[in-house]
Amino acid sequence: MNSFAPITNGSIVYDFLDLNYDTATKSLFRYFDVGQDNAQSTDYYLFGTVGLGLSLRNPTEGTIDQNNGLINLSPTTPILEPLTTGGTVLTGGIAWLVKCRQVAGQKAKA
């Protein structure tokens, strides 16, 4: 496992995290370089120009994959967790049973 600290004493010491992000359009643009490359076989990095061409590289393998430079960013959609969904169903089932018993009890008294 490789690790590195990009900030030392409050200064950025890692030159290979370079991207441009427009907060208004929520899009990446121009030069894009993400990943450490210190010529080790375990280093993988993505670089290129957004909209023109991006490459996934490794020092020993060279270019592993590339695309036309398009990067799509989309908002995440929250997904209900199974415990939350199960708890809701269980609570609803218990409430239904209690209501049925109340109705049955009222009919029995009448």
N, CA and C atoms as an extended XYZ file, in Angstrom:
330
Properties=species:S:1:pos:R:3:atomname:S:1:resname:S:1:resid:I:1 pbc="F F F"
N         0.840       -1.179        0.000 N   MET     1
C         0.000        0.000        0.000 CA  MET     1
C         0.883        1.238        0.000 C   MET     1
N         0.621        2.161       -0.898 N   ASN     2
C         1.376        3.405       -0.947 CA  ASN     2
C         0.591        4.499       -0.254 C   ASN     2
N         1.293        5.410        0.353 N   SER     3
C         0.630        6.569        0.942 CA  SER     3
C         1.582        7.753        0.854 C   SER     3
N         1.024        8.932        0.901 N   PHE     4
C         1.838       10.139        0.897 CA  PHE     4
C         1.037       11.262        1.520 C   PHE     4
N         1.743       12.249        2.015 N   ALA     5
C         1.098       13.409        2.629 CA  ALA     5
C         1.260       14.594        1.691 C   ALA     5
N         0.177       15.060        1.064 N   PRO     6
C         0.303       16.165        0.133 CA  PRO     6
C         0.562       17.518        0.791 C   PRO     6
N         0.357       17.620        2.102 N   ILE     7
C         0.575       18.889        2.787 CA  ILE     7
C         1.544       18.665        3.941 C   ILE     7
N         2.614       19.438        3.968 N   THR     8
C         3.587       19.374        5.049 CA  THR     8
C         3.800       20.783        5.581 C   THR     8
N         3.620       20.970        6.870 N   ASN     9
C         3.755       22.280        7.503 CA  ASN     9
C         2.908       23.346        6.816 C   ASN     9
N         1.709       22.955        6.394 N   GLY    10
C         0.791       23.898        5.780 CA  GLY    10
C         1.072       24.217        4.325 C   GLY    10
N         2.064       23.571        3.718 N   SER    11
C         2.389       23.826        2.314 CA  SER    11
C         2.134       22.577        1.475 C   SER    11
N         1.619       22.781        0.281 N   ILE    12
C         1.399       21.661       -0.626 CA  ILE    12
C         2.751       21.202       -1.158 C   ILE    12
N         3.042       19.936       -0.981 N   VAL    13
C         4.321       19.391       -1.436 CA  VAL    13
C         4.110       18.338       -2.516 C   VAL    13
N         2.925       18.249       -3.024 N   TYR    14
C         2.576       17.240       -4.011 CA  TYR    14
C         2.066       17.937       -5.253 C   TYR    14
N         2.792       17.815       -6.355 N   ASP    15
C         2.457       18.558       -7.567 CA  ASP    15
C         1.473       17.857       -8.484 C   ASP    15
N         1.076       16.639       -8.165 N   PHE    16
C         0.254       15.885       -9.093 CA  PHE    16
C        -1.198       15.776       -8.664 C   PHE    16
N        -1.751       16.863       -8.238 N   LEU    17
C        -3.184       16.969       -8.005 CA  LEU    17
C        -3.562       18.329       -8.564 C   LEU    17
N        -3.877       18.330       -9.844 N   ASP    18
C        -4.122       19.574      -10.553 CA  ASP    18
C        -5.403       19.433      -11.354 C   ASP    18
N        -6.439       20.171      -10.947 N   LEU    19
C        -7.682       20.150      -11.695 CA  LEU    19
C        -8.367       21.492      -11.566 C   LEU    19
N        -9.235       21.763      -12.510 N   ASN    20
C       -10.002       23.010      -12.525 CA  ASN    20
C       -11.475       22.648      -12.468 C   ASN    20
N       -12.189       23.253      -11.532 N   TYR    21
C       -13.604       22.953      -11.330 CA  TYR    21
C       -14.396       24.245      -11.298 C   TYR    21
N       -15.406       24.336      -12.143 N   ASP    22
C       -16.274       25.509      -12.196 CA  ASP    22
C       -17.480       25.250      -11.302 C   ASP    22
N       -17.594       25.994      -10.207 N   THR    23
C       -18.687       25.766       -9.260 CA  THR    23
C       -20.036       26.201       -9.822 C   THR    23
N       -20.041       27.126      -10.770 N   ALA    24
C       -21.311       27.577      -11.358 CA  ALA    24
C       -21.906       26.490      -12.254 C   ALA    24
N       -21.073       25.910      -13.114 N   THR    25
C       -21.572       24.885      -14.038 CA  THR    25
C       -21.379       23.472      -13.477 C   THR    25
N       -20.691       23.387      -12.347 N   LYS    26
C       -20.391       22.094      -11.712 CA  LYS    26
C       -19.713       21.146      -12.698 C   LYS    26
N       -18.655       21.657      -13.326 N   SER    27
C       -17.947       20.836      -14.302 CA  SER    27
C       -16.437       21.046      -14.201 C   SER    27
N       -15.713       20.018      -14.622 N   LEU    28
C       -14.269       20.087      -14.707 CA  LEU    28
C       -13.894       20.651      -16.061 C   LEU    28
N       -12.766       21.371      -16.134 N   PHE    29
C       -12.320       21.894      -17.414 CA  PHE    29
C       -10.800       22.019      -17.427 C   PHE    29
N       -10.235       22.154      -18.587 N   ARG    30
C        -8.798       22.284      -18.861 CA  ARG    30
C        -7.995       21.107      -18.310 C   ARG    30
N        -6.779       21.389      -17.901 N   TYR    31
C        -5.823       20.347      -17.516 CA  TYR    31
C        -6.284       19.581      -16.276 C   TYR    31
N        -6.044       18.274      -16.278 N   PHE    32
C        -6.486       17.393      -15.201 CA  PHE    32
C        -5.362       16.395      -14.932 C   PHE    32
N        -4.804       16.398      -13.712 N   ASP    33
C        -3.723       15.478      -13.357 CA  ASP    33
C        -3.958       15.024      -11.924 C   ASP    33
N        -4.310       13.749      -11.765 N   VAL    34
C        -4.600       13.215      -10.443 CA  VAL    34
C        -3.840       11.906      -10.272 C   VAL    34
N        -2.989       11.832       -9.285 N   GLY    35
C        -2.280       10.597       -8.977 CA  GLY    35
C        -0.792       10.813       -8.853 C   GLY    35
N        -0.188       10.026       -8.024 N   GLN    36
C         1.242       10.149       -7.769 CA  GLN    36
C         2.035        9.330       -8.778 C   GLN    36
N         3.078        9.918       -9.327 N   ASP    37
C         3.954        9.210      -10.254 CA  ASP    37
C         5.395        9.401       -9.800 C   ASP    37
N         5.895        8.444       -9.027 N   ASN    38
C         7.314        8.483       -8.702 CA  ASN    38
C         7.987        7.219       -9.227 C   ASN    38
N         7.529        6.830      -10.433 N   ALA    39
C         8.127        5.751      -11.219 CA  ALA    39
C         8.117        4.394      -10.524 C   ALA    39
N         7.151        4.164       -9.673 N   GLN    40
C         6.998        2.844       -9.066 CA  GLN    40
C         5.912        2.087       -9.823 C   GLN    40
N         6.054        0.779       -9.897 N   SER    41
C         5.094       -0.020      -10.658 CA  SER    41
C         3.696        0.013      -10.064 C   SER    41
N         3.564        0.455       -8.821 N   THR    42
C         2.254        0.505       -8.171 CA  THR    42
C         1.565        1.852       -8.344 C   THR    42
N         2.200        2.796       -9.025 N   ASP    43
C         1.619        4.120       -9.223 CA  ASP    43
C         0.709        4.136      -10.445 C   ASP    43
N        -0.492        4.647      -10.262 N   TYR    44
C        -1.428        4.842      -11.366 CA  TYR    44
C        -1.888        6.292      -11.302 C   TYR    44
N        -1.996        6.926      -12.435 N   TYR    45
C        -2.437        8.303      -12.431 CA  TYR    45
C        -3.238        8.606      -13.682 C   TYR    45
N        -4.125        9.578      -13.564 N   LEU    46
C        -5.011        9.990      -14.638 CA  LEU    46
C        -4.651       11.421      -14.996 C   LEU    46
N        -4.369       11.651      -16.256 N   PHE    47
C        -4.062       13.020      -16.650 CA  PHE    47
C        -4.475       13.272      -18.086 C   PHE    47
N        -4.541       14.526      -18.441 N   GLY    48
C        -4.892       14.937      -19.796 CA  GLY    48
C        -5.644       16.241      -19.771 C   GLY    48
N        -6.414       16.496      -20.814 N   THR    49
C        -7.203       17.711      -20.909 CA  THR    49
C        -8.668       17.321      -21.010 C   THR    49
N        -9.469       17.848      -20.101 N   VAL    50
C       -10.897       17.540      -20.080 CA  VAL    50
C       -11.505       17.984      -21.409 C   VAL    50
N       -12.253       17.088      -22.032 N   GLY    51
C       -12.883       17.380      -23.312 CA  GLY    51
C       -12.036       17.021      -24.519 C   GLY    51
N       -10.749       16.795      -24.319 N   LEU    52
C        -9.878       16.428      -25.441 CA  LEU    52
C        -9.343       15.007      -25.311 C   LEU    52
N        -8.845       14.650      -24.149 N   GLY    53
C        -8.322       13.305      -23.966 CA  GLY    53
C        -7.740       13.106      -22.586 C   GLY    53
N        -8.139       12.031      -21.926 N   LEU    54
C        -7.616       11.675      -20.616 CA  LEU    54
C        -7.027       10.274      -20.703 C   LEU    54
N        -5.904       10.061      -20.027 N   SER    55
C        -5.240        8.764      -20.055 CA  SER    55
C        -4.989        8.265      -18.639 C   SER    55
N        -5.197        6.969      -18.447 N   LEU    56
C        -4.828        6.304      -17.206 CA  LEU    56
C        -3.474        5.670      -17.468 C   LEU    56
N        -2.480        6.034      -16.667 N   ARG    57
C        -1.115        5.570      -16.921 CA  ARG    57
C        -0.499        4.894      -15.707 C   ARG    57
N         0.520        4.100      -16.012 N   ASN    58
C         1.337        3.424      -15.022 CA  ASN    58
C         2.770        3.504      -15.545 C   ASN    58
N         3.756        3.796      -14.679 N   PRO    59
C         5.128        3.956      -15.153 CA  PRO    59
C         5.687        2.746      -15.900 C   PRO    59
N         5.330        1.546      -15.494 N   THR    60
C         5.877        0.361      -16.163 CA  THR    60
C         5.020       -0.093      -17.341 C   THR    60
N         3.712        0.115      -17.269 N   GLU    61
C         2.815       -0.338      -18.334 CA  GLU    61
C         2.540        0.738      -19.378 C   GLU    61
N         2.844        1.970      -19.066 N   GLY    62
C         2.536        3.075      -19.975 CA  GLY    62
C         1.052        3.409      -19.906 C   GLY    62
N         0.456        3.761      -21.053 N   THR    63
C        -0.966        4.093      -21.097 CA  THR    63
C        -1.781        2.811      -21.001 C   THR    63
N        -2.633        2.742      -20.000 N   ILE    64
C        -3.465        1.568      -19.773 CA  ILE    64
C        -4.814        1.742      -20.457 C   ILE    64
N        -5.353        2.947      -20.375 N   ASP    65
C        -6.658        3.219      -20.964 CA  ASP    65
C        -6.746        4.707      -21.241 C   ASP    65
N        -7.617        5.077      -22.152 N   GLN    66
C        -7.831        6.494      -22.424 CA  GLN    66
C        -9.236        6.696      -22.947 C   GLN    66
N        -9.701        7.944      -22.854 N   ASN    67
C       -11.027        8.260      -23.384 CA  ASN    67
C       -10.981        9.609      -24.075 C   ASN    67
N       -12.137       10.092      -24.489 N   ASN    68
C       -12.215       11.350      -25.225 CA  ASN    68
C       -12.121       12.574      -24.327 C   ASN    68
N       -11.872       12.357      -23.045 N   GLY    69
C       -11.704       13.473      -22.132 CA  GLY    69
C       -12.968       13.932      -21.454 C   GLY    69
N       -14.084       13.262      -21.735 N   LEU    70
C       -15.332       13.664      -21.095 CA  LEU    70
C       -15.413       13.075      -19.697 C   LEU    70
N       -15.750       13.910      -18.754 N   ILE    71
C       -15.954       13.477      -17.370 CA  ILE    71
C       -17.322       13.987      -16.969 C   ILE    71
N       -18.199       13.091      -16.613 N   ASN    72
C       -19.539       13.487      -16.194 CA  ASN    72
C       -19.628       13.452      -14.682 C   ASN    72
N       -20.056       14.547      -14.112 N   LEU    73
C       -20.301       14.623      -12.685 CA  LEU    73
C       -21.795       14.743      -12.486 C   LEU    73
N       -22.348       13.878      -11.678 N   SER    74
C       -23.783       13.954      -11.430 CA  SER    74
C       -24.024       13.867       -9.930 C   SER    74
N       -25.067       14.540       -9.465 N   PRO    75
C       -25.365       14.490       -8.036 CA  PRO    75
C       -25.737       13.071       -7.619 C   PRO    75
N       -25.401       12.750       -6.411 N   THR    76
C       -25.746       11.424       -5.912 CA  THR    76
C       -27.201       11.381       -5.492 C   THR    76
N       -27.823       10.255       -5.673 N   THR    77
C       -29.207       10.048       -5.264 CA  THR    77
C       -29.186        9.259       -3.966 C   THR    77
N       -29.781        9.793       -2.907 N   PRO    78
C       -29.774        9.049       -1.656 CA  PRO    78
C       -30.526        7.728       -1.790 C   PRO    78
N       -29.973        6.698       -1.232 N   ILE    79
C       -30.589        5.369       -1.251 CA  ILE    79
C       -30.915        4.992        0.179 C   ILE    79
N       -32.147        4.564        0.392 N   LEU    80
C       -32.542        4.172        1.739 CA  LEU    80
C       -31.749        2.960        2.175 C   LEU    80
N       -31.305        2.984        3.407 N   GLU    81
C       -30.563        1.848        3.930 CA  GLU    81
C       -31.533        0.732        4.284 C   GLU    81
N       -31.096       -0.527        4.149 N   PRO    82
C       -31.979       -1.665        4.424 CA  PRO    82
C       -32.566       -1.649        5.835 C   PRO    82
N       -31.766       -1.266        6.833 N   LEU    83
C       -32.293       -1.240        8.201 CA  LEU    83
C       -33.385       -0.192        8.361 C   LEU    83
N       -33.220        0.950        7.698 N   THR    84
C       -34.241        1.994        7.770 CA  THR    84
C       -35.526        1.513        7.108 C   THR    84
N       -35.400        0.923        5.924 N   THR    85
C       -36.572        0.420        5.213 CA  THR    85
C       -37.229       -0.699        6.004 C   THR    85
N       -36.430       -1.650        6.492 N   GLY    86
C       -36.967       -2.764        7.286 CA  GLY    86
C       -37.639       -2.282        8.551 C   GLY    86
N       -37.051       -1.308        9.214 N   GLY    87
C       -37.646       -0.752       10.428 CA  GLY    87
C       -38.972       -0.083       10.155 C   GLY    87
N       -39.056        0.616        9.036 N   THR    88
C       -40.305        1.277        8.663 CA  THR    88
C       -41.397        0.248        8.380 C   THR    88
N       -41.049       -0.808        7.643 N   VAL    89
C       -42.015       -1.862        7.335 CA  VAL    89
C       -42.453       -2.562        8.618 C   VAL    89
N       -41.517       -2.875        9.502 N   LEU    90
C       -41.841       -3.539       10.767 CA  LEU    90
C       -42.745       -2.668       11.631 C   LEU    90
N       -42.430       -1.393       11.737 N   THR    91
C       -43.245       -0.470       12.525 CA  THR    91
C       -44.652       -0.362       11.941 C   THR    91
N       -44.734       -0.274       10.615 N   GLY    92
C       -46.045       -0.214        9.972 CA  GLY    92
C       -46.852       -1.482       10.216 C   GLY    92
N       -46.177       -2.642       10.168 N   GLY    93
C       -46.857       -3.916       10.430 CA  GLY    93
C       -47.370       -4.005       11.851 C   GLY    93
N       -46.568       -3.570       12.805 N   ILE    94
C       -46.989       -3.595       14.218 CA  ILE    94
C       -48.170       -2.642       14.423 C   ILE    94
N       -48.097       -1.456       13.826 N   ALA    95
C       -49.195       -0.494       13.954 CA  ALA    95
C       -50.478       -1.060       13.356 C   ALA    95
N       -50.375       -1.750       12.232 N   TRP    96
C       -51.539       -2.365       11.596 CA  TRP    96
C       -52.141       -3.440       12.499 C   TRP    96
N       -51.266       -4.288       13.109 N   LEU    97
C       -51.764       -5.324       14.020 CA  LEU    97
C       -52.467       -4.726       15.231 C   LEU    97
N       -51.894       -3.685       15.803 N   VAL    98
C       -52.504       -3.024       16.968 CA  VAL    98
C       -53.864       -2.444       16.581 C   VAL    98
N       -53.931       -1.820       15.424 N   LYS    99
C       -55.191       -1.234       14.964 CA  LYS    99
C       -56.241       -2.330       14.746 C   LYS    99
N       -55.836       -3.471       14.154 N   CYS   100
C       -56.766       -4.586       13.931 CA  CYS   100
C       -57.298       -5.115       15.257 C   CYS   100
N       -56.425       -5.208       16.249 N   ARG   101
C       -56.857       -5.708       17.561 CA  ARG   101
C       -57.824       -4.720       18.227 C   ARG   101
N       -57.538       -3.422       18.048 N   GLN   102
C       -58.439       -2.421       18.625 CA  GLN   102
C       -59.813       -2.519       17.982 C   GLN   102
N       -59.856       -2.664       16.665 N   VAL   103
C       -61.128       -2.775       15.956 CA  VAL   103
C       -61.855       -4.053       16.373 C   VAL   103
N       -61.092       -5.165       16.489 N   ALA   104
C       -61.700       -6.440       16.900 CA  ALA   104
C       -62.233       -6.340       18.317 C   ALA   104
N       -61.499       -5.658       19.202 N   GLY   105
C       -61.937       -5.480       20.591 CA  GLY   105
C       -63.203       -4.650       20.681 C   GLY   105
N       -63.308       -3.613       19.856 N   GLN   106
C       -64.487       -2.770       19.862 CA  GLN   106
C       -65.707       -3.521       19.325 C   GLN   106
N       -65.509       -4.372       18.322 N   LYS   107
C       -66.607       -5.164       17.785 CA  LYS   107
C       -67.081       -6.179       18.801 C   LYS   107
N       -66.139       -6.747       19.590 N   ALA   108
C       -66.486       -7.746       20.574 CA  ALA   108
C       -67.321       -7.140       21.715 C   ALA   108
N       -67.031       -5.872       22.069 N   LYS   109
C       -67.762       -5.201       23.140 CA  LYS   109
C       -69.180       -4.830       22.690 C   LYS   109
N       -69.364       -4.606       21.416 N   ALA   110
C       -70.658       -4.148       20.921 CA  ALA   110
C       -71.668       -5.232       20.770 C   ALA   110
